[in-house]
Each structure stands twice: as C-alpha cells, then as structure tokens.
Amino acid sequence: GGWGALPRPAWGWGLWGSVGPRVTPGPALQNGKHDEAWMVLKQVHDTNMRAKGHPERVFSVTHIKTIKREDELIEIQADTGAWHRRWLVRCLSLSQQVWSNFQQCFAPEYRRITLMMMAVWFTMSFSYYGLTVWFPDMIKHLQNIEYASRTKLFTREKVRHFTFNFTLENQIHQGGEYFNDKFIGLKMKSVTFEDSLFEDCYFEDITSSNTFFKNCTFISTVFYNTDLFEYKFINSRMLNSTFLHNKEGCQLDFSDDNNAYMIYFVSFLGTLAVLPGNIVSALLMDKIGRLRMLAGSSVMSCVSCFFLSFGNSESAMIALLCLFGGVSIASWNALDVLTVELYPSDKRTTAFGFLNALCKLAAVLGISIFTSFVGITKAVPILLASAALALGSSLALKLPETRGQVLQ
C-alpha cells in the first residue's frame, strides 16, 4: 500500500535510501524527531516490500540531502507584521501551492492519463446525471398526458339557481352561462372556464389549483374568502364585481395526484436500485479488474438506454430508471478506485478534486440539455447518453490497469 501525502514544509530534508524514490518527511522530522520519522519511513518501506513479495529487504538510508526550497513566499510570524498582511501572504502561499499541484497533474508523465480521465469523467457524468434528472421529468410528462386524456369537456351549458358544493376536477367548460349560481366550499383542480358568463353569482371559500378563467365575463359577482387571484383571470372582464377577504399567502394543495410526491418517490426507487450494484461491484472489483468493470458497466448502461425508447408508460419508465441506476453505479465505483490508484500520493487529492469539479460541470450541462427535450422527443436524450457512454467506455479501456499494483 501507499502512504498519504505529507505536507511540504518551508524547509526540510530529503531522504535517499535503498527504497529508491525520494520521500518528503512529515512533521516529526520538521520538529527534530528523527527517530519517529525514521520508524514511520521504515514501516512504509516494510509494508511496500511485503506487498511486492520481497519481505527480506532491509530499510537503510545512504545519505541525507537538503531539499531546495520551492516556495517564493515566506510565512510571516505571528509576532511580526499586521494581521491582514499575514493572512494575505498565507492566502497567496496557499493559492500558489494549489496551482503548483494542479500543474503537476499535467506534467509529461501524467498528461495523457489526466486528459483521458477528464474525458471519461465528463462523458459518464454528462450521461448519468442528465438521465437521472430526465427520468422523473419524463415520468411527470407521461402523467400529464395520461391525466389530460381523461379531461371532461362541457360546452354551452346553462346553469341557473344552482349551488356547487362539491369538487370540480380535470374539466373544461366552454361557452357556459351561469345565472344566480353559488359556488360554496368548493375545490377546483385543473378546471378551466372559457368564454363563459357569470351573472349574479357568489363564490365563497374556494380552493383552487391549476384553475383559470379565460375570456370570461363576470357581472355583479361576489368573491368572498377565495384564492382566485388576478392571475387566474386571463383576458376576463369584471363588471360591478367585488372581491372580499381574499385568502393570503401561498396556498399549497397537497391533494393533487400530480404533485412532488411522485418525483421524490421515483428518485427514492432509483437510489434504492443502486444498492445491489454497489454490493456486486464491491465483491467483483478485485476479481475482474477496474477497467473491465468500468467498461462493462458502461456498455450495459448504454444498452439499458436503448430500451428507454420502448418506455411509454409510467411503470416502464420507473423500471428502466432502476435498471439504469443499478447497472451504472458499478462504473462509478470502478472510476473512483481507478482515479485514486493512477496518481501518486502527492497528486492524488488534487487530481481527484479537479476531476470531481469537472464532473459537476458536466452534470449541469447534461441536466440542462436533457431536460430541454422533455415533451419534445425521447430520441435526442437517449442518443446523447448512449454516445457519451460508448465514448467513455472505449476511452476507459485505454487506461492502465491498476489491479494488484502497489500504490505510489
């Protein structure tokens, strides 16, 4: 195994021994605790030699060499200088160190690996996050289509001296005439009145959601304690009509079947489907290798995208979401392990952080593109995701395999 990156001091010693590579000492050596630093390095050496199959090799140091200081900024001590100068120097020093570590990831010996890893991370994040957000939106769109197919249409109805005290849902009323009618304690869900006339009517205690009055005329009508606000009247005329004690605040209607509950439920099922993929990838990671798992999982994810074109119902889309999530999580696990093992200790965290930042950028781009096609076409998101997964899996096969290798 390897050892974590040790913080580089402002000055220090470099140890050259039979272990071969140069290592940077930790705080024990900086503080003059040479024996403790010696034991730590000996333990690292013995662990590596046992992993390589050479436990008989003895740790020894041939000479001690002074490291040339790379920092251009010198830390200002706490008892000198103003506090803002000390913090400015610290921030500049930290920024310089971060930038130096970032540049090392693109050094000649790591440039090819970094560029290929950038492509793999980008394509996988673009397709995975784009599809996982597109799934719930697409299911919501299918729900709306199915709900709209059950809409009841009423045309040119004439209602006089009638009291509406029941729920109106998923209805369209066109060209109706309502005279001296009362709407009391009424719930309206997805109701639209078009080109209708309301004369001497009375609305009281009305709760509405997705309800609109388009091109309607209200004559001598009273609205008392309702949530029928101005924006719900589209191109409508009010003649001698009065609004009294309108409901205040944001009126939420949780009884709507097409509410956010389904979105969270679908996301929960997709997350739950990841569990089997995590277990399988954990058991097979060292047996089949990181590259095979990464490429194989990406190919299976690409195949599962193909079946999305056949998902025309809510249940089918949920099943495909679970399938895609369970298959694709193995590629993410393999990619995380591969990223960690491809870089040495002093570059590992910088490379991993940079690739994760690139991942977030690709996720935002994928979500923006995929969701823009909801309700337009399914072909474009499916083709984009499949192409990205295919490209990522092909590039992953060109990366070096790290299974069984000792970390640097």
C-alpha positions, -999 to +999 in steps of 0.1 A: +000+000+000+010+036-002+012+065+023-007+097+023+007+129+010+028+146+037+026+184+040+057+201+025+075+223+050+091+257+042+124+238+047+132+202+053+153+172+044+152+147+016+160+110+023+176+089-003+180+052+006+176+017-007+138+023-011+146+042-043+123+072-047+126+104-028+101+109+000+092+141+019+093+139+057+064+147+079+060+169+109+081+146+131+113+153+110+105+190+109+103+191+147+136+173+151+121+140+160+143+120+137+138+086+154+100+089+150+104+099+113+128+070+108+103+045+122+075+058+100+096+055+069+108+020+079+072+009+084+062+022+049+092+005+034+085-028+050+048-027+040+057-020+004+083-047+003+059-073+017+033-063-009+059-067-037+069-101-024+103-091-010+100-091+028+137-098+032+148-064+020+162-042+048+154-005+050+185+017+050+194+053+042+226+061+024+227+098+028+206+129+037+201+156+012+188+191+016+157+199-005+159+231-025+131+253-013+104+259-040+083+284-022+088+320-032+067+333-003+079+333+033+054+329+062+052+360+084+055+351+120+026+359+144+046+385+163+056+405+132+036+424+107-001+434+106-027+406+107-041+414+073-005+411+058-001+377+074-034+365+060-026+379+026+007+361+025-010+329+037-037+331+011-012+338-017+011+309-005-018+285-004-030+296-039+005+292-052+007+257-038-027+247-052-018+260-086+016+242-085-002+209-076-027+214-104+001+219-129+018+187-117-012+167-128-004+178-164+033+170-162+045+150-192+044+117-173+007+123-162-007+144-191-021+115-211-037+099-181-052+132-169-067+141-203-082+106-207-096+106-172-111+141-179-129+126-209-141+096-190-154+116-161-170+141-183-189+116-205-201+095-176-213+125-156-229+140-186-250+109-194-256+097-158-268+130-142-286+140-174-306+108-175-313+106-138-329+141-138-346+135-172-363+103-159-386+120-133-394+148-156-403+124-184-425+104-160-442+136-149-448+144-186-463+110-192-485+115-161-497+148-175-505+133-209-525+105-192-543+130-170-551+152-199-566+122-218-593+119-190-603+156-192-641+161-193-654+187-217-686+207-212-698+231-239-726+257-239-741+246-206-767+269-189-770+266-152-794+287-131-800+290-093-777+260-086-753+255-057-719+240-064-706+225-032-685+196-045-651+191-061-646+200-097-616+182-112-600+179-146-627+197-165-630+223-193-662+244-196-666+263-228-693+289-236-713+283-205-738+307-189-743+308-151-771+329-136-775+334-098-754+303-090-735+298-058-700+282-055-695+274-018-668+254-001-656+243-035-623+227-045-612+231-081-584+211-095-573+216-132-605+234-141-608+259-170-637+281-179-635+296-214-658+322-230-682+319-201-707+343-185-712+346-147-740+369-136-752+375-101-730+346-089-715+341-055-681+324-048-672+316-011-644+296+004-629+285-029-596+265-030-582+260-065-551+246-082-543+249-119-577+267-124-582+295-148-609+317-163-602+326-199-621+353-218-649+352-192-673+379-181-684+385-145-714+407-138-725+416-103-705+387-089-691+385-053-659+366-044-655+360-006-626+342+010-612+327-022-578+321-037-590+332-071-563+359-076-559+382-105-535+360-125-562+333-127-584+356-148-570+357-183-585+384-206-616+384-184-639+413-177-653+424-143-685+444-142-697+455-107-679+425-092-664+425-057-635+406-040-638+404-002-613+389+022-591+371-003-570+343+011-535+354+019-501+337+014-491+308-007-519+283-010-505+248-014-527+219-024-512+186-014-542+166-026-531+169-062-522+135-076-496+151-098-476+167-071-440+164-060-446+132-041-442+111-072-409+129-081-394+121-047-408+085-048-392+079-082-359+093-070-361+071-039-366+040-061-337+050-083-314+054-053-326+021-038-318+003-070-281+014-066-277-009-036-274-042-055-249-026-079-227-014-050-227-049-035-218-066-068-191-041-076-175-044-042-173-082-045-160-082-081-137-052-081-105-071-074-116-102-093-123-088-127-103-055-125-111-019-126-110-014-163-133-044-171-158-033-146-158+003-158-161-006-194-185-034-189-208-014-167-207+015-192-217-009-220-246-023-200-257+012-192-256+021-229-277-010-237-302+000-210-305+034-226-317+016-258-347+002-240-358+037-230-373+042-264-398+015-255-409+030-222-442+047-230-458+042-196-451+053-160-443+019-147-420+011-176-400+043-171-396+036-134-384+001-141-359+014-166-347+040-142-340+013-116-322-008-142-300+021-153-291+031-118-283-004-107-260-010-137-243+023-139-232+025-103-206-001-108-188+021-134-187+050-109-172+028-082-146+015-106-138+050-118-133+063-083-109+035-075-091+038-108-086+076-103-071+071-068-047+044-079-034+061-111-019+091-093+009+091-066+001+103-031+013+139-036-010+144-067-039+122-058-062+146-039-056+174-064-064+152-094-094+137-077-107+172-067-102+186-102-120+156-119-149+160-094-152+196-103-152+187-140-179+161-131-202+188-116-198+209-147-207+180-170-237+173-147-250+208-151-246+207-188-262+173-191-292+183-170-297+215-189-296+197-223-317+166-214-345+184-196-349+208-225-362+179-246-389+167-222-422+167-241-404+171-274-386+139-282-370+110-264-346+102-292-322+130-286-315+124-249-312+086-255-288+091-284-267+116-265-265+094-234-257+063-254-230+081-274-214+095-243-214+062-225-199+044-255-172+070-259-164+068-221-162+030-221-139+030-252-115+055-236-115+037-203-101+006-220-070+025-230-062+034-194-036+013-175-050-014-152-041-008-115-053-041-101-026-058-080-002-028-083+014-011-053+003+025-048+029+051-053 
